[in-house]
Amino acid sequence: MRKSVFAALIGASLGGSAALANGGAGSAYGYCRDQITTGWNFYCDPTRAKKEEKPKPPAEAAPAAPAPAAPAEKSYTEKIQEYRRELDELKYRAVLEPSPENVQAYMEAQQKMSRMAASFTDQWQRILFRTPSLDINTRFPMTQMGGSVYQDQMRVAREASLKDAAANLGFMVIVEDAAVCGLCTPQLEVIRRMQEQYGIEPIVVTVDGSFHPLFPNAVVDTGQLKALKLADSPRPTIALVEPRTGTVEPIGSGLLTEDTILERVHVVTQIPAGQRY
């Protein structure tokens, strides 16, 4: 009995080996059904672990289309140019096709433009009322009464400037023969009246040695004008000359009236450049 059992075991063992040799596995004998891999189950063909599949990276989302840019707001220059183009278009259409509708459309657009201009003018004036630094009336009166007062004040200032210039500077008048210079004699007549009125002592210089009855003691040019860079100036010419430095300040050439001489002498001697207006 024992022998038969032992034989059976040996046969089973040999059969198992044969099965293994034949490529079998312990599962043929029921060893692998309980998922146990120890003991007799070394015959089992262990289940190969499935390769863990790496999760696929999420597909990159397609970049969203950029939102359409908001249209840039037009500058005021662009707005006014567009408005003028529209107004011109209405005008030209009304001229070329003068139907009642076209002419009325242009008239209405023109009226709108006039109202805009009137509104601008009104605001401009109101700002002048409350901003003296912008109001030219504070420096040059615009009314008739203010203008008269201003002119009287300016004449007094100009006369004072002339007297001061004549006392400290050389008041030079350059002339030549009346037969050549038709404006020289009238200019000397103006200078004579100013001499009598304001007491100035002009220096009359003749470039050609000609005689002038109003100023018989006129000086003949012997090179002085070239030294003062006045030799090529037109005749007549009036200039102020600083005697110590020889600095020359021309007042003007041609026939100058009394008011013009007074104004120019005041400007060049009393008002710094750039501050006249």
ZADO-1210 file (C-alpha; in nm, 4 decimals, padded with zeros to 6 digits):
<atoms>
<atom x="00.0000" y="00.0000" z="00.0000" code="MET" pos="1"/>
<atom x="00.2742" y="00.2352" z="00.0947" code="ARG" pos="2"/>
<atom x="00.4660" y="00.1242" z="-00.2091" code="LYS" pos="3"/>
<atom x="00.1807" y="00.2065" z="-00.4420" code="SER" pos="4"/>
<atom x="00.1325" y="00.5463" z="-00.2841" code="VAL" pos="5"/>
<atom x="00.5034" y="00.6160" z="-00.3068" code="PHE" pos="6"/>
<atom x="00.5036" y="00.5045" z="-00.6676" code="ALA" pos="7"/>
<atom x="00.2151" y="00.7311" z="-00.7374" code="ALA" pos="8"/>
<atom x="00.3995" y="01.0206" z="-00.5864" code="LEU" pos="9"/>
<atom x="00.7127" y="00.9410" z="-00.7828" code="ILE" pos="10"/>
<atom x="00.5027" y="00.9068" z="-01.0968" code="GLY" pos="11"/>
<atom x="00.3380" y="01.2344" z="-01.0254" code="ALA" pos="12"/>
<atom x="00.6750" y="01.3892" z="-00.9697" code="SER" pos="13"/>
<atom x="00.8118" y="01.2485" z="-01.2897" code="LEU" pos="14"/>
<atom x="00.4966" y="01.3494" z="-01.4712" code="GLY" pos="15"/>
<atom x="00.5355" y="01.6967" z="-01.3361" code="GLY" pos="16"/>
<atom x="00.8926" y="01.7080" z="-01.4541" code="SER" pos="17"/>
<atom x="00.7870" y="01.5833" z="-01.7907" code="ALA" pos="18"/>
<atom x="00.5181" y="01.8399" z="-01.7957" code="ALA" pos="19"/>
<atom x="00.7746" y="02.1026" z="-01.7154" code="LEU" pos="20"/>
<atom x="01.0060" y="01.9648" z="-01.9760" code="ALA" pos="21"/>
<atom x="00.7217" y="01.9775" z="-02.2203" code="ASN" pos="22"/>
<atom x="00.6712" y="02.3428" z="-02.1410" code="GLY" pos="23"/>
<atom x="00.3909" y="02.2828" z="-01.8922" code="GLY" pos="24"/>
<atom x="00.3340" y="02.4677" z="-01.5734" code="ALA" pos="25"/>
<atom x="00.2160" y="02.3875" z="-01.2268" code="GLY" pos="26"/>
<atom x="-00.1208" y="02.5167" z="-01.3195" code="SER" pos="27"/>
<atom x="-00.1794" y="02.1860" z="-01.4925" code="ALA" pos="28"/>
<atom x="-00.1953" y="02.0292" z="-01.1496" code="TYR" pos="29"/>
<atom x="-00.3986" y="02.2924" z="-00.9873" code="GLY" pos="30"/>
<atom x="-00.1093" y="02.4509" z="-00.8017" code="TYR" pos="31"/>
<atom x="-00.1469" y="02.7931" z="-00.9419" code="CYS" pos="32"/>
<atom x="-00.5154" y="02.8435" z="-00.9012" code="ARG" pos="33"/>
<atom x="-00.4902" y="02.9831" z="-00.5518" code="ASP" pos="34"/>
<atom x="-00.2555" y="03.2664" z="-00.6567" code="GLN" pos="35"/>
<atom x="00.0027" y="03.1395" z="-00.4062" code="ILE" pos="36"/>
<atom x="00.3571" y="03.1428" z="-00.5361" code="THR" pos="37"/>
<atom x="00.5345" y="02.9591" z="-00.2539" code="THR" pos="38"/>
<atom x="00.5712" y="02.5905" z="-00.1768" code="GLY" pos="39"/>
<atom x="00.4732" y="02.3621" z="-00.4555" code="TRP" pos="40"/>
<atom x="00.3757" y="02.6550" z="-00.6629" code="ASN" pos="41"/>
<atom x="00.7323" y="02.7188" z="-00.7676" code="PHE" pos="42"/>
<atom x="00.6236" y="02.5368" z="-01.0767" code="TYR" pos="43"/>
<atom x="00.3874" y="02.8125" z="-01.1533" code="CYS" pos="44"/>
<atom x="00.4667" y="03.0582" z="-01.4278" code="ASP" pos="45"/>
<atom x="00.4521" y="03.3864" z="-01.2414" code="PRO" pos="46"/>
<atom x="00.2215" y="03.6357" z="-01.3941" code="THR" pos="47"/>
<atom x="00.4262" y="03.8998" z="-01.5637" code="ARG" pos="48"/>
<atom x="00.3461" y="04.2406" z="-01.4373" code="ALA" pos="49"/>
<atom x="00.2032" y="04.4521" z="-01.7066" code="LYS" pos="50"/>
<atom x="00.4192" y="04.7372" z="-01.7941" code="LYS" pos="51"/>
<atom x="00.2708" y="05.0441" z="-01.6548" code="GLU" pos="52"/>
<atom x="00.1859" y="05.2612" z="-01.9395" code="GLU" pos="53"/>
<atom x="00.3059" y="05.6117" z="-01.8860" code="LYS" pos="54"/>
<atom x="00.0123" y="05.8457" z="-01.8964" code="PRO" pos="55"/>
<atom x="00.0168" y="06.0413" z="-02.2119" code="LYS" pos="56"/>
<atom x="00.0739" y="06.4038" z="-02.1531" code="PRO" pos="57"/>
<atom x="-00.2397" y="06.6004" z="-02.2054" code="PRO" pos="58"/>
<atom x="-00.2557" y="06.7423" z="-02.5487" code="ALA" pos="59"/>
<atom x="-00.1545" y="07.1013" z="-02.5475" code="GLU" pos="60"/>
<atom x="-00.4496" y="07.3210" z="-02.5980" code="ALA" pos="61"/>
<atom x="-00.4310" y="07.5213" z="-02.9134" code="ALA" pos="62"/>
<atom x="-00.3483" y="07.8843" z="-02.8357" code="PRO" pos="63"/>
<atom x="-00.6590" y="08.0898" z="-02.8170" code="ALA" pos="64"/>
<atom x="-00.7009" y="08.3306" z="-03.1004" code="ALA" pos="65"/>
<atom x="-00.6111" y="08.6836" z="-02.9845" code="PRO" pos="66"/>
<atom x="-00.9073" y="08.8984" z="-02.9156" code="ALA" pos="67"/>
<atom x="-00.9500" y="09.1651" z="-03.1812" code="PRO" pos="68"/>
<atom x="-00.7816" y="09.4850" z="-03.0716" code="ALA" pos="69"/>
<atom x="-01.0149" y="09.7665" z="-02.9870" code="ALA" pos="70"/>
<atom x="-00.9918" y="10.0410" z="-03.2472" code="PRO" pos="71"/>
<atom x="-00.7676" y="10.3238" z="-03.1303" code="ALA" pos="72"/>
<atom x="-00.9549" y="10.6379" z="-03.0452" code="GLU" pos="73"/>
<atom x="-00.9074" y="10.9105" z="-03.3029" code="LYS" pos="74"/>
<atom x="-00.7059" y="11.2141" z="-03.2052" code="SER" pos="75"/>
<atom x="-00.8718" y="11.5530" z="-03.2075" code="TYR" pos="76"/>
<atom x="-00.6679" y="11.6455" z="-03.5126" code="THR" pos="77"/>
<atom x="-00.8039" y="11.3411" z="-03.6960" code="GLU" pos="78"/>
<atom x="-01.1576" y="11.4211" z="-03.5827" code="LYS" pos="79"/>
<atom x="-01.1475" y="11.7798" z="-03.7055" code="ILE" pos="80"/>
<atom x="-00.9871" y="11.6750" z="-04.0350" code="GLN" pos="81"/>
<atom x="-01.2573" y="11.4143" z="-04.0853" code="GLU" pos="82"/>
<atom x="-01.5245" y="11.6720" z="-04.0059" code="TYR" pos="83"/>
<atom x="-01.3756" y="11.9160" z="-04.2565" code="ARG" pos="84"/>
<atom x="-01.3644" y="11.6455" z="-04.5238" code="ARG" pos="85"/>
<atom x="-01.7305" y="11.5689" z="-04.4620" code="GLU" pos="86"/>
<atom x="-01.8175" y="11.9381" z="-04.4787" code="LEU" pos="87"/>
<atom x="-01.6221" y="11.9809" z="-04.8025" code="ASP" pos="88"/>
<atom x="-01.7910" y="11.6761" z="-04.9504" code="GLU" pos="89"/>
<atom x="-02.1351" y="11.8193" z="-04.8694" code="LEU" pos="90"/>
<atom x="-02.0354" y="12.1551" z="-05.0189" code="LYS" pos="91"/>
<atom x="-01.8979" y="12.0110" z="-05.3411" code="TYR" pos="92"/>
<atom x="-02.1979" y="11.7849" z="-05.3796" code="ARG" pos="93"/>
<atom x="-02.4319" y="12.0807" z="-05.3315" code="ALA" pos="94"/>
<atom x="-02.2367" y="12.2810" z="-05.5916" code="VAL" pos="95"/>
<atom x="-02.2283" y="12.0027" z="-05.8496" code="LEU" pos="96"/>
<atom x="-02.5759" y="11.8691" z="-05.7746" code="GLU" pos="97"/>
<atom x="-02.7698" y="12.1640" z="-05.6307" code="PRO" pos="98"/>
<atom x="-03.0844" y="11.9785" z="-05.5388" code="SER" pos="99"/>
<atom x="-03.2848" y="12.1172" z="-05.2450" code="PRO" pos="100"/>
<atom x="-03.1793" y="11.8202" z="-05.0328" code="GLU" pos="101"/>
<atom x="-02.8080" y="11.8614" z="-05.1077" code="ASN" pos="102"/>
<atom x="-02.8039" y="12.2351" z="-05.0535" code="VAL" pos="103"/>
<atom x="-02.9998" y="12.2051" z="-04.7294" code="GLN" pos="104"/>
<atom x="-02.7663" y="11.9324" z="-04.6012" code="ALA" pos="105"/>
<atom x="-02.4674" y="12.1584" z="-04.6588" code="TYR" pos="106"/>
<atom x="-02.6408" y="12.4568" z="-04.5000" code="MET" pos="107"/>
<atom x="-02.7215" y="12.2551" z="-04.1889" code="GLU" pos="108"/>
<atom x="-02.3624" y="12.1279" z="-04.1637" code="ALA" pos="109"/>
<atom x="-02.2311" y="12.4827" z="-04.2098" code="GLN" pos="110"/>
<atom x="-02.4625" y="12.6093" z="-03.9385" code="GLN" pos="111"/>
<atom x="-02.3362" y="12.3392" z="-03.7027" code="LYS" pos="112"/>
<atom x="-01.9793" y="12.4499" z="-03.7712" code="MET" pos="113"/>
<atom x="-02.0755" y="12.8115" z="-03.7020" code="SER" pos="114"/>
<atom x="-02.2279" y="12.7143" z="-03.3674" code="ARG" pos="115"/>
<atom x="-01.9081" y="12.5289" z="-03.2739" code="MET" pos="116"/>
<atom x="-01.6984" y="12.8340" z="-03.3650" code="ALA" pos="117"/>
<atom x="-01.9276" y="13.0626" z="-03.1647" code="ALA" pos="118"/>
<atom x="-01.9003" y="12.8351" z="-02.8612" code="SER" pos="119"/>
<atom x="-01.5212" y="12.8379" z="-02.8887" code="PHE" pos="120"/>
<atom x="-01.5149" y="13.2175" z="-02.9174" code="THR" pos="121"/>
<atom x="-01.7394" y="13.2567" z="-02.6155" code="ASP" pos="122"/>
<atom x="-01.5147" y="13.0348" z="-02.4020" code="GLN" pos="123"/>
<atom x="-01.2055" y="13.2221" z="-02.5256" code="TRP" pos="124"/>
<atom x="-01.3502" y="13.5564" z="-02.4170" code="GLN" pos="125"/>
<atom x="-01.4612" y="13.4258" z="-02.0768" code="ARG" pos="126"/>
<atom x="-01.1101" y="13.2953" z="-02.0089" code="ILE" pos="127"/>
<atom x="-00.9666" y="13.6377" z="-02.0978" code="LEU" pos="128"/>
<atom x="-01.2061" y="13.7978" z="-01.8492" code="PHE" pos="129"/>
<atom x="-01.0683" y="13.5955" z="-01.5579" code="ARG" pos="130"/>
<atom x="-00.7042" y="13.5538" z="-01.6704" code="THR" pos="131"/>
<atom x="-00.5320" y="13.8949" z="-01.6913" code="PRO" pos="132"/>
<atom x="-00.2005" y="13.7411" z="-01.7966" code="SER" pos="133"/>
<atom x="-00.3631" y="13.6345" z="-02.1246" code="LEU" pos="134"/>
<atom x="-00.5462" y="13.9619" z="-02.1877" code="ASP" pos="135"/>
<atom x="-00.3547" y="14.1935" z="-02.4208" code="ILE" pos="136"/>
<atom x="-00.5797" y="14.4766" z="-02.3012" code="ASN" pos="137"/>
<atom x="-00.3774" y="14.4926" z="-01.9801" code="THR" pos="138"/>
<atom x="-00.0678" y="14.5968" z="-02.1797" code="ARG" pos="139"/>
<atom x="-00.2164" y="14.7615" z="-02.4880" code="PHE" pos="140"/>
<atom x="-00.5597" y="14.9140" z="-02.4189" code="PRO" pos="141"/>
<atom x="-00.8105" y="14.8189" z="-02.6863" code="MET" pos="142"/>
<atom x="-01.0738" y="15.0846" z="-02.6210" code="THR" pos="143"/>
<atom x="-01.0600" y="15.4277" z="-02.7808" code="GLN" pos="144"/>
<atom x="-01.0212" y="15.6032" z="-02.4456" code="MET" pos="145"/>
<atom x="-00.7568" y="15.3581" z="-02.3275" code="GLY" pos="146"/>
<atom x="-00.5757" y="15.3860" z="-02.6590" code="GLY" pos="147"/>
<atom x="-00.5551" y="15.7642" z="-02.6299" code="SER" pos="148"/>
<atom x="-00.4160" y="15.7441" z="-02.2762" code="VAL" pos="149"/>
<atom x="-00.1659" y="15.4786" z="-02.3831" code="TYR" pos="150"/>
<atom x="-00.0463" y="15.6819" z="-02.6812" code="GLN" pos="151"/>
<atom x="00.0040" y="15.9903" z="-02.4614" code="ASP" pos="152"/>
<atom x="00.2069" y="15.7882" z="-02.2134" code="GLN" pos="153"/>
<atom x="00.4148" y="15.6308" z="-02.4866" code="MET" pos="154"/>
<atom x="00.4906" y="15.9680" z="-02.6457" code="ARG" pos="155"/>
<atom x="00.6209" y="16.1037" z="-02.3160" code="VAL" pos="156"/>
<atom x="00.8394" y="15.7924" z="-02.2730" code="ALA" pos="157"/>
<atom x="00.9690" y="15.8137" z="-02.6293" code="ARG" pos="158"/>
<atom x="01.0544" y="16.1817" z="-02.6014" code="GLU" pos="159"/>
<atom x="01.2471" y="16.1093" z="-02.2830" code="ALA" pos="160"/>
<atom x="01.4317" y="15.8272" z="-02.4591" code="SER" pos="161"/>
<atom x="01.5242" y="16.0575" z="-02.7489" code="LEU" pos="162"/>
<atom x="01.6610" y="16.3278" z="-02.5179" code="LYS" pos="163"/>
<atom x="01.8574" y="16.0716" z="-02.3212" code="ASP" pos="164"/>
<atom x="02.0015" y="15.9183" z="-02.6383" code="ALA" pos="165"/>
<atom x="02.0935" y="16.2595" z="-02.7822" code="ALA" pos="166"/>
<atom x="02.2688" y="16.3529" z="-02.4577" code="ALA" pos="167"/>
<atom x="02.4697" y="16.0327" z="-02.4209" code="ASN" pos="168"/>
<atom x="02.5021" y="15.9005" z="-02.7748" code="LEU" pos="169"/>
<atom x="02.5867" y="16.0449" z="-03.1084" code="GLY" pos="170"/>
<atom x="02.2657" y="16.1075" z="-03.3063" code="PHE" pos="171"/>
<atom x="02.4076" y="16.0660" z="-03.6564" code="MET" pos="172"/>
<atom x="02.2305" y="16.1506" z="-03.9820" code="VAL" pos="173"/>
<atom x="02.4076" y="16.0453" z="-04.3026" code="ILE" pos="174"/>
<atom x="02.3164" y="16.2342" z="-04.6213" code="VAL" pos="175"/>
<atom x="02.4573" y="16.3297" z="-04.9613" code="GLU" pos="176"/>
<atom x="02.3904" y="16.5816" z="-05.2354" code="ASP" pos="177"/>
<atom x="02.0214" y="16.6540" z="-05.2843" code="ALA" pos="178"/>
<atom x="02.0662" y="16.6080" z="-05.6582" code="ALA" pos="179"/>
<atom x="02.1514" y="16.2450" z="-05.5943" code="VAL" pos="180"/>
<atom x="01.9442" y="16.1808" z="-05.2820" code="CYS" pos="181"/>
<atom x="01.5886" y="16.3075" z="-05.3224" code="GLY" pos="182"/>
<atom x="01.4941" y="16.2073" z="-04.9648" code="LEU" pos="183"/>
<atom x="01.7905" y="16.3673" z="-04.7896" code="CYS" pos="184"/>
<atom x="01.6550" y="16.7240" z="-04.7742" code="THR" pos="185"/>
<atom x="01.3081" y="16.6191" z="-04.6406" code="PRO" pos="186"/>
<atom x="01.4825" y="16.4039" z="-04.3812" code="GLN" pos="187"/>
<atom x="01.6960" y="16.6964" z="-04.2668" code="LEU" pos="188"/>
<atom x="01.3801" y="16.9078" z="-04.2374" code="GLU" pos="189"/>
<atom x="01.2345" y="16.6486" z="-03.9968" code="VAL" pos="190"/>
<atom x="01.5588" y="16.6477" z="-03.7988" code="ILE" pos="191"/>
<atom x="01.5590" y="17.0294" z="-03.7805" code="ARG" pos="192"/>
<atom x="01.2063" y="17.0343" z="-03.6322" code="ARG" pos="193"/>
<atom x="01.3041" y="16.7703" z="-03.3761" code="MET" pos="194"/>
<atom x="01.6134" y="16.9733" z="-03.2886" code="GLN" pos="195"/>
<atom x="01.4006" y="17.2787" z="-03.2182" code="GLU" pos="196"/>
<atom x="01.1369" y="17.0812" z="-03.0261" code="GLN" pos="197"/>
<atom x="01.3533" y="16.8493" z="-02.8171" code="TYR" pos="198"/>
<atom x="01.6847" y="17.0318" z="-02.8094" code="GLY" pos="199"/>
<atom x="01.8866" y="16.7492" z="-02.9622" code="ILE" pos="200"/>
<atom x="02.2154" y="16.8180" z="-03.1409" code="GLU" pos="201"/>
<atom x="02.2403" y="16.5802" z="-03.4375" code="PRO" pos="202"/>
<atom x="02.5657" y="16.4998" z="-03.6136" code="ILE" pos="203"/>
<atom x="02.5012" y="16.5436" z="-03.9861" code="VAL" pos="204"/>
<atom x="02.7574" y="16.3695" z="-04.2055" code="VAL" pos="205"/>
<atom x="02.7785" y="16.4205" z="-04.5832" code="THR" pos="206"/>
<atom x="02.9469" y="16.1449" z="-04.7778" code="VAL" pos="207"/>
<atom x="03.0349" y="16.3660" z="-05.0724" code="ASP" pos="208"/>
<atom x="03.1018" y="16.7012" z="-04.9013" code="GLY" pos="209"/>
<atom x="02.7790" y="16.8541" z="-05.0309" code="SER" pos="210"/>
<atom x="02.6342" y="17.1641" z="-04.8635" code="PHE" pos="211"/>
<atom x="02.2943" y="17.1583" z="-04.6885" code="HIS" pos="212"/>
<atom x="02.1550" y="17.4987" z="-04.5832" code="PRO" pos="213"/>
<atom x="01.9689" y="17.3547" z="-04.2824" code="LEU" pos="214"/>
<atom x="02.2973" y="17.2190" z="-04.1413" code="PHE" pos="215"/>
<atom x="02.5801" y="17.4297" z="-04.2851" code="PRO" pos="216"/>
<atom x="02.8247" y="17.2825" z="-04.0352" code="ASN" pos="217"/>
<atom x="02.7726" y="16.9260" z="-04.1516" code="ALA" pos="218"/>
<atom x="03.0749" y="16.6987" z="-04.1182" code="VAL" pos="219"/>
<atom x="03.2375" y="16.5632" z="-04.4332" code="VAL" pos="220"/>
<atom x="03.3120" y="16.1921" z="-04.4255" code="ASP" pos="221"/>
<atom x="03.6849" y="16.1229" z="-04.4405" code="THR" pos="222"/>
<atom x="03.6734" y="15.7551" z="-04.3498" code="GLY" pos="223"/>
<atom x="03.4748" y="15.7717" z="-04.0306" code="GLN" pos="224"/>
<atom x="03.1751" y="15.5945" z="-04.1857" code="LEU" pos="225"/>
<atom x="03.3931" y="15.3064" z="-04.3037" code="LYS" pos="226"/>
<atom x="03.5293" y="15.2659" z="-03.9517" code="ALA" pos="227"/>
<atom x="03.1724" y="15.2575" z="-03.8201" code="LEU" pos="228"/>
<atom x="03.0674" y="15.0145" z="-04.0984" code="LYS" pos="229"/>
<atom x="02.8163" y="15.2660" z="-04.2337" code="LEU" pos="230"/>
<atom x="02.9921" y="15.3542" z="-04.5587" code="ALA" pos="231"/>
<atom x="02.7618" y="15.1346" z="-04.7681" code="ASP" pos="232"/>
<atom x="02.4353" y="15.2292" z="-04.5955" code="SER" pos="233"/>
<atom x="02.1612" y="15.3900" z="-04.8097" code="PRO" pos="234"/>
<atom x="02.1045" y="15.7648" z="-04.7902" code="ARG" pos="235"/>
<atom x="01.9614" y="15.9051" z="-04.5749" code="PRO" pos="236"/>
<atom x="02.0433" y="15.6834" z="-04.2733" code="THR" pos="237"/>
<atom x="02.0008" y="15.7585" z="-03.9045" code="ILE" pos="238"/>
<atom x="02.2089" y="15.5770" z="-03.6415" code="ALA" pos="239"/>
<atom x="02.3022" y="15.6058" z="-03.2765" code="LEU" pos="240"/>
<atom x="02.6743" y="15.5816" z="-03.2034" code="VAL" pos="241"/>
<atom x="02.8264" y="15.5183" z="-02.8623" code="GLU" pos="242"/>
<atom x="03.1297" y="15.7527" z="-02.8679" code="PRO" pos="243"/>
<atom x="03.3460" y="15.5620" z="-02.6187" code="ARG" pos="244"/>
<atom x="03.3151" y="15.2158" z="-02.7765" code="THR" pos="245"/>
<atom x="03.2157" y="15.3064" z="-03.1308" code="GLY" pos="246"/>
<atom x="02.9120" y="15.0782" z="-03.1062" code="THR" pos="247"/>
<atom x="02.6610" y="15.1584" z="-03.3806" code="VAL" pos="248"/>
<atom x="02.2859" y="15.1034" z="-03.3532" code="GLU" pos="249"/>
<atom x="02.1112" y="15.1851" z="-03.6833" code="PRO" pos="250"/>
<atom x="01.7664" y="15.3395" z="-03.6513" code="ILE" pos="251"/>
<atom x="01.6702" y="15.3073" z="-04.0151" code="GLY" pos="252"/>
<atom x="01.7251" y="15.4224" z="-04.3709" code="SER" pos="253"/>
<atom x="01.5006" y="15.6134" z="-04.6044" code="GLY" pos="254"/>
<atom x="01.2679" y="15.8930" z="-04.5039" code="LEU" pos="255"/>
<atom x="01.1692" y="15.8474" z="-04.1366" code="LEU" pos="256"/>
<atom x="00.8970" y="16.0584" z="-03.9784" code="THR" pos="257"/>
<atom x="00.9231" y="16.2112" z="-03.6314" code="GLU" pos="258"/>
<atom x="00.6953" y="15.9496" z="-03.4738" code="ASP" pos="259"/>
<atom x="00.8945" y="15.6690" z="-03.6348" code="THR" pos="260"/>
<atom x="01.2242" y="15.8087" z="-03.5076" code="ILE" pos="261"/>
<atom x="01.0845" y="15.8520" z="-03.1568" code="LEU" pos="262"/>
<atom x="00.9516" y="15.4978" z="-03.1506" code="GLU" pos="263"/>
<atom x="01.2688" y="15.3358" z="-03.2858" code="ARG" pos="264"/>
<atom x="01.5021" y="15.5251" z="-03.0535" code="VAL" pos="265"/>
<atom x="01.2870" y="15.4183" z="-02.7587" code="HIS" pos="266"/>
<atom x="01.2879" y="15.0555" z="-02.8738" code="VAL" pos="267"/>
<atom x="01.6636" y="15.0214" z="-02.9258" code="VAL" pos="268"/>
<atom x="01.7628" y="15.2097" z="-02.6103" code="THR" pos="269"/>
<atom x="01.4979" y="15.1101" z="-02.3559" code="GLN" pos="270"/>
<atom x="01.3441" y="14.7735" z="-02.4491" code="ILE" pos="271"/>
<atom x="01.5527" y="14.4546" z="-02.4365" code="PRO" pos="272"/>
<atom x="01.5288" y="14.2326" z="-02.7414" code="ALA" pos="273"/>
<atom x="01.2404" y="13.9888" z="-02.7171" code="GLY" pos="274"/>
<atom x="01.0378" y="14.1928" z="-02.4667" code="GLN" pos="275"/>
<atom x="00.8695" y="14.4419" z="-02.6945" code="ARG" pos="276"/>
<atom x="00.5414" y="14.2516" z="-02.7297" code="TYR" pos="277"/>
</atoms>
